[in-house]
């Protein structure tokens, strides 16, 4: 038979008001309960459905069509809502009686009426193959992750160009890639600017909640993880909108086309369930990029040295109680929870007076970098004065102006 798709590939294993592409009929509470029960029964190997599909592709590429058909049949039995797998299975059945020229090689009348869905499934297939063929370099991490503290047990990075979410575990030896998943993004693409623009934001974010699936419509699948869009950099740039989540799919839909959401990041329910079990509220960072730049960890930290020198200078100025020097680190357009630098300065002065010249320690320091038209650092730490057992957890946003780094936001997050 002719290949089901272009199979010359290695065998690697938001707003919430409208229905989105390839979404089936609305659900009611009884259907939702039934669907979730069925989902638990059919998720034989959560997270491996895609690997099984890729194995089918591999067998086809090796002309092992009978084995491919058997595996495809088992796959759709375990995941009957996996539309792409159903399409591949149909092609394999058709190939027993005629050549198959392309993925979804259906009779002409059907091809015309289902042209949009077929094109979406072909796009999904190509994105899955691309991401699994173009693997991240070994022992590399996304350049945004300069340093994560032990409190950041996991981290997420999204590469929109590959429709891929990468999940990392922060191990004693550093960040380790432990899983990656196919995802869908906004119908209009990336770089969200305004409410309702159907775009997914770009930047550094954090998981802010874990919504109970029982409180959600079936449309959101096995759960939802909101992120903090708009973040402080987004707000500084005048971006609007809200309700950007990582969430699942309806019970009768395994996945969506690469660009199919109202701005959220959408995963298959088994994949989202794995994510939900690992992330932590307020501490798990989520980087969303057009393309991830993968680098060796030692190079990442070396590139952060100039900024770390500025952060240490800020720390020393605060420890000494030198208000003039301390204020020189803050940008004129600084804000903190709606207050300008002038309005916020008395609070800073009060903090310095409470320290009374004691050295400030930055505990559990996390450094995340975002570079586009500007160079931004998102810094999280526990601020503890010598002699104190604990202190507030703070987050700062720094922006580079020439050779100088300036703080344009600072606030307590815990």
C-alpha atoms as one frame of an Amber mdcrd trajectory, in Angstrom:
protein
   0.000   0.000   0.000   1.008   3.617  -0.320   2.027   5.274   2.955  -0.860
   6.490   5.094   1.077   9.737   5.631   4.613  10.910   4.946   6.187   8.225
   7.080   9.915   8.615   6.516  10.353   9.281  10.222  12.183   7.640  13.146
  10.109   5.481  15.463   9.972   7.899  18.376   7.667   6.569  20.401  -9.014
  31.457  26.209 -11.861  32.523  27.058 -14.501  30.002  27.998 -17.751  30.884
  26.337 -17.791  29.354  22.858 -17.536  25.859  21.467 -14.367  25.274  19.506
 -13.386  23.435  16.338 -14.159  19.718  16.041 -16.352  19.876  19.141 -19.323
  17.541  19.267 -22.712  17.945  20.865 -23.096  19.743  24.217 -23.321  17.588
  27.303 -25.575  17.497  30.347 -24.741  16.366  33.862 -25.719  12.733  33.274
 -23.705  12.530  30.090 -20.754  14.141  31.838 -20.755  11.538  34.602 -21.128
   8.699  32.110 -18.358  10.108  29.938 -15.926  10.410  32.831 -16.672   6.837
  33.909 -16.081   5.651  30.347 -12.878   7.658  30.145 -11.497   5.919  33.232
 -12.368   2.546  31.752 -10.798   3.216  28.331  -7.581   4.917  29.418  -5.642
   1.682  29.323  -2.286   3.396  29.062  -2.657   7.123  29.763  -0.212   9.270
  27.838   0.755   6.446  25.430  -1.996   6.766  22.829   0.189   8.944  20.645
   3.159   6.585  20.932   0.914   3.749  19.796  -0.252   5.778  16.801   3.340
   6.549  15.852   4.118   2.831  16.079   1.325   2.198  13.576   2.945   4.754
  11.252   6.303   3.041  11.701   4.883  -0.341  10.786   3.277   1.094   7.655
   6.593   2.657   6.643   8.154  -0.807   6.947   5.324  -2.297   4.826   4.147
  -4.342   7.816   0.556  -3.508   7.011  -1.127  -6.442   8.744   0.646  -5.664
  12.023  -0.199  -1.958  11.604  -3.869  -2.796  11.100  -3.956  -4.990  14.205
  -2.356  -2.303  16.349  -4.606   0.421  14.950  -7.644  -1.710  15.739  -6.500
  -2.143  19.339  -5.781   1.577  19.612  -9.252   2.692  18.551 -10.783   0.059
  20.794  -8.958   1.563  23.760  -9.502   5.169  22.571 -12.669   5.209  20.444
 -12.712   9.038  20.453  -9.213   9.336  18.929 -10.349  10.665  15.554  -6.908
  10.676  13.943  -6.401   7.036  14.890  -9.837   6.217  13.476  -8.857   7.872
  10.206  -5.600   5.899   9.999  -7.492   2.700  10.756  -9.952   3.461   7.955
  -7.085   4.003   5.534  -5.536   0.689   6.517  -8.838  -1.095   5.899  -9.190
   0.616   2.522  -5.638  -0.369   1.596  -6.666  -4.015   1.562  -8.694  -3.399
  -1.610  -7.131  -0.299  -3.245  -4.086   1.989  -3.033  -4.216   4.727  -0.387
  -2.728   7.966  -1.695  -2.929  10.214   1.357  -4.118  10.313   4.953  -7.906
  10.252   4.887  -8.174   8.911   1.332 -11.966   8.724   1.382 -14.384   8.686
  -1.579 -14.729  12.012  -3.373 -18.254  12.929  -2.134 -17.170  12.416   1.489
 -13.887  14.241   0.897 -15.801  17.317  -0.256 -18.282  17.427   2.599 -15.619
  16.661   5.225 -12.818  18.715   3.672 -12.256  20.926   6.732 -12.134  18.051
   9.225  -9.844  16.025   6.973  -7.450  18.947   6.627  -7.436  19.476  10.389
  -6.651  15.811  11.013  -3.852  15.894   8.453  -2.407  18.973  10.166  -2.608
  17.223  13.528  -0.851  14.172  12.120   1.964  16.232  10.617   2.496  18.217
  13.835   2.684  15.048  15.922   5.204  13.561  13.522   7.246  16.760  13.325
   7.598  17.047  17.095   8.546  13.400  17.474  11.004  13.538  14.591  12.668
  16.796  15.697  13.493  15.893  19.266  15.147  18.340  21.700  18.946  17.952
  21.864  20.029  15.558  24.639  20.769  17.105  28.044  19.441  20.509  26.957
  16.786  22.794  28.418  14.824  25.801  27.133  16.870  28.999  27.432  14.196
  30.660  29.586  14.957  28.424  32.582  18.007  30.156  34.053  17.621  28.803
  37.582  14.851  27.012  39.433  14.743  26.529  43.167  13.969  23.271  44.914
  10.439  24.591  45.410   9.932  24.475  41.624   9.531  20.716  41.450   8.355
  20.822  37.833   8.352  23.214  34.897   6.451  23.402  31.617   7.610  24.762
  28.267   5.401  25.029  25.182   6.755  25.157  21.623   3.870  26.384  19.464
   5.718  25.694  16.207   5.591  21.987  17.081   2.223  21.985  18.897   4.122
  20.542  21.833   4.178  20.827  25.615   7.339  19.657  27.400   7.190  18.644
  31.065  10.343  18.848  33.195  11.206  17.532  36.636  13.612  19.563  38.745
  15.988  16.859  39.931  19.092  17.148  42.102  21.202  17.206  38.935  19.009
  19.847  37.278  16.014  19.980  34.955  15.174  16.715  33.230  12.639  16.291
  30.423  10.253  13.567  31.585   7.365  13.786  29.082   5.986  15.765  26.168
   2.512  16.037  24.699   0.635  17.260  21.629  -1.335  20.473  22.286  -3.672
  22.869  20.505  -3.451  26.671  20.659  -5.583  29.644  19.619  -7.474  29.759
  16.329  -5.752  33.024  15.413  -2.324  31.851  16.542  -0.064  33.471  19.119
   0.706  36.700  20.958  -2.533  37.539  22.664  -3.164  41.274  22.926  -6.838
  41.745  23.651  -9.938  40.022  25.003 -11.547  37.839  22.364  -8.711  37.895
  19.824  -8.558  34.053  19.833  -4.800  34.094  20.395  -2.626  32.253  22.899
  -0.257  34.472  24.914   3.518  34.357  24.680   5.630  34.717  27.796   6.513
  33.365  31.227   3.544  32.394  33.375   2.684  30.357  36.465  -0.073  27.866
  37.275  -2.512  29.735  39.531  -5.157  27.106  40.227  -6.443  23.588  39.711
 -10.149  23.655  38.907 -12.303  20.760  40.046 -13.527  18.954  36.913 -16.867
  18.325  38.618 -17.443  22.089  38.577 -16.687  22.412  34.861 -18.656  21.727
  31.724 -17.727  18.575  29.846 -16.243  20.906  27.214 -13.144  21.287  29.445
 -12.596  17.567  29.864 -10.674  16.167  32.820  -9.831  19.535  34.394  -8.323
  22.977  33.965  -5.191  24.771  35.159  -5.450  28.582  34.915  -2.279  30.601
  34.315  -1.585  34.209  35.328  -2.282  35.917  32.014  -1.984  38.876  31.855
   1.268  38.831  33.798   3.022  42.026  34.883   4.856  42.402  31.571   1.589
  41.922  29.667  -0.122  44.571  31.804   2.791  46.954  31.304   2.267  46.567
  27.560  -1.468  47.197  27.799  -2.589  43.667  26.977  -6.071  42.627  28.040
  -8.103  39.466  28.384  -8.284  36.708  30.966  -9.252  33.081  31.465  -6.279
  31.422  29.781  -6.214  27.820  30.917  -4.513  24.528  30.222  -7.503  22.211
  29.898  -8.811  19.003  28.353 -11.332  18.023  25.701 -14.967  16.853  25.712
 -15.502  13.156  26.380 -16.199  12.383  22.704 -13.113  14.170  21.373  -9.583
  12.931  22.015  -7.746  15.980  20.651  -8.177  19.147  18.584  -6.460  20.566
  15.514  -3.203  22.469  16.114  -5.010  25.843  16.057  -8.501  25.356  17.405
  -9.004  27.081  20.767 -10.158  30.511  21.901  -6.675  31.132  23.323  -6.236
  28.310  25.827  -3.731  25.467  25.594  -5.656  22.214  25.163  -4.381  18.671
  25.746  -5.920  15.217  25.434  -7.539  14.257  28.719  -5.066  11.453  29.597
  -2.177  13.865  28.999  -3.780  16.635  31.045  -4.377  14.174  33.886  -0.633
  13.478  33.979   0.092  17.229  34.092  -2.443  17.824  36.863  -0.803  15.162
  39.007   2.589  16.886  38.817   2.150  20.668  38.833   1.998  22.906  41.898
  -0.086  26.000  42.330   1.873  29.295  42.167   5.251  27.584  41.774   5.134
  25.692  38.455   6.322  27.997  35.654   4.802  27.767  32.175   6.826  29.182
  29.272   4.885  29.661  26.024   7.075  30.395  23.006   6.777  30.388  19.226
   9.985  28.335  19.112  11.924  26.991  22.074  15.672  27.570  22.023  17.391
  24.558  23.616  20.773  25.083  25.296  23.084  23.288  27.685  22.391  24.092
  31.371  25.908  25.409  32.043  25.524  27.921  29.200  22.177  29.080  30.571
  23.646  29.938  33.971  26.697  31.608  32.420  24.384  33.909  30.456  22.631
  34.957  33.666  25.785  36.209  35.450  25.425  39.909  34.482  21.873  39.942
  35.799  22.804  38.097  38.982  25.388  40.808  39.655  22.617  43.431  39.479
  20.360  41.379  41.759  23.167  41.009  44.304  23.795  44.762  44.205  20.083
  45.373  44.902  20.242  42.868  47.772  23.282  44.576  49.279  21.735  48.052
  49.003  18.648  46.851  50.850  20.764  45.108  53.489  22.688  48.364  54.123
  19.496  50.407  54.221  20.846  52.710  51.482  17.566  54.140  50.138  19.164
  56.289  47.429  21.112  53.353  46.047  18.137  51.048  46.440  15.750  53.334
  44.555  18.218  53.547  41.667  17.314  49.941  40.823  13.648  50.805  40.217
  12.332  51.949  36.845  10.397  55.259  36.606   7.388  53.300  35.298   7.497
  50.897  38.285   4.164  49.691  39.681   3.155  47.460  42.568  -0.476  46.439
  42.845  -1.627  49.675  41.257   0.807  51.992  43.067   3.408  54.086  41.280
   7.005  54.211  42.476   6.333  57.439  44.375   3.267  55.960  46.052   5.058
  52.703  46.853   8.333  54.191  48.170   7.027  54.651  51.773   6.313  50.899
  51.895   9.843  50.169  50.688  11.258  52.546  53.290   9.231  50.765  55.981
  10.673  47.413  54.874  14.212  48.819  55.131  13.569  50.217  58.593  12.277
  46.839  59.823  15.453  45.172  58.619  17.589  47.735  60.530  20.746  47.015
  58.595  20.588  43.250  58.887  21.726  41.308  55.840  18.972  40.179  53.485
  19.109  36.591  52.228  17.321  35.491  49.036  16.043  31.982  49.661  14.708
  29.578  46.993  15.769  31.869  44.180  14.180  31.258  40.778  15.246  33.095
  37.592  13.236  32.964  34.372  14.130  34.986  31.293  11.850  36.231  28.522
  13.373  37.930  25.490  11.436  39.496  22.622  11.538  43.215  21.848  12.846
  43.610  25.406  14.889  41.495  27.792  12.936  40.612  30.939  13.745  38.644
  34.093  11.064  37.119  36.302  12.613  36.628  39.740  11.017  34.791  42.653
  12.567  34.438  46.117  11.928  34.303  49.820  13.274  37.487  51.458  14.631
  36.623  54.911  16.587  39.000  57.130  19.374  37.593  59.276  17.962  36.561
  62.629  14.508  35.840  61.172  13.236  32.349  60.560  11.017  33.245  57.606
   9.979  36.086  55.367   7.660  36.973  52.507   7.894  35.297  49.104   8.341
  37.985  46.487   8.298  38.244  42.725  10.093  40.925  40.751  10.089  41.778
  37.063  13.297  43.339  35.781  13.882  44.857  32.345  17.247  45.521  30.739
  17.971  49.080  29.581  21.277  48.982  27.743  23.720  47.531  30.274  21.482
  48.247  33.270  18.700  46.184  34.780  15.699  47.962  36.336  12.764  46.634
  38.379   9.345  47.555  36.976   7.259  45.380  39.333   7.667  43.952  42.819
   5.070  42.246  44.955   4.450  39.631  47.626   3.023  36.374  46.302   3.012
  34.233  49.451
